[in-house]
Amino acid sequence: MIQSINSILLLYSWIVAAVLILFLFLIGRFYELKLGQRSYYQLFLIPLVLFSVATVWYTFFARDTTETLLHDFVGAFWPDLLYLAGGLILIVLCYSLHRTMMGGKG
C-alpha cells in the first residue's frame, strides 16, 4: 500500500515538473513565432522525454541489489544518468531562452 502511494506521488511530482517544462516550451514558441527570434523551443522536448523515461523507469522497473523495487530518486544508475542529462540540457536551454528574452544581454 505504501509503495503504491509512493509511486503515485512520484509520478504526480514529475507530471508537475513536465507541465513546467511545457510552459517553457510554450514561452520559447511564443518568442519564435510572434517576435521572430530563434529560441530553439523544440529542444525543450528532450529533457521532457528524458525525465519522463527516468520517472517511468523508477516507478515501475528500478530495483536494488536485492531485487526490491526502488521508490526513491536515487539508487539506479541509468535513470539517474537520464535525470542528470535532462537537468543539464534544461539548464542550458533555460539560459538560452533567458538570453533570447532579454535581447542577448542576460
N, C-alpha and C positions, 0 to 999 in steps of 0.2 A: 504494500500500500504506500509506504513512504517513498519507495523508489519510483512508483508511478507519479506521485505528486512532484517529486524532484525532476523527473523527465518533462512533465508538463510545464513546470516553472522555467526549466532550461530552454525549452522551445519558445515559451512566451517571451522571455527576455531577448532572445535572438530575433524574434519577429519584430519586437520594438526597435532593435538596432537596424534591422533590414528596412523598416519604414523610414528611419532617419537617413539612411544611405539613399533611399529612393527620393527623399526631399532634396538631397544634394544633387542627385541626378537631374531632377526637375529644375533646380536653380541653374545648373550648368546649361541645360537645354534652353531655358529662357534666355540666358545671355547670348547663346549662339544664334538662336532664331530671331529674337527681337532686336538685338544690338549689333549683330553681325560679327561678334568677337568669337574667335575659335576657342572653345573651352574643353574640348575632348570629353564631353559629358558621357559618351558611351563607355568610357573606361571605368566609370563607377560601377558598372555591372560586374567587373572582375572581382573586386573584394566582396561584393554581394554574393556571388556564386561560391567563392572560397569559404566565406563564413557559413553559408548555408550547408555546404558539403561537410564542413567540420562539425557543425552542430548536429546534423543528422547522424554523422559517424559516432559522436559522443553519446547521443541519445539512445541509439539502438545497437551499436556494434562494438564500442570501445570496451576492452576487457583488460584487466591487470594480469599479473603473472599467475594468479590462482584461478583464472578464468571466471571471475565475478565481474559483472558489469560495472564500469566506472560511471559515476554520476557526478562528475566534477569537471572543472575546466582544465585540469592538468592530469598528466599521467600517461597519455598515449602519444607516441612520437608524431605520427602523421597528421592527426587533427591539430596538434599544437603547431606543427610546421605550417599548416594551412592558415591558422589564426595569425601567425607571425607574418606570413607573406601578405595576407589580406590587410592586416593592420599597417604594414609598411607602405603598401600600394595606396591605401586610403589616406595616409598622412601626406604622401607626395601629391596625390590628386587634390586634396583639400587645400594644400598650399598653392598649387597651381590655380585652382578656382579662386582663391582669395586674391592672388595677384591679378587675375583677369578682372575681378570685380572692382579692384582698387585702381585699375588702369595701369598695372605694372609697377606701382610704387611701393607695394607692401612687402 
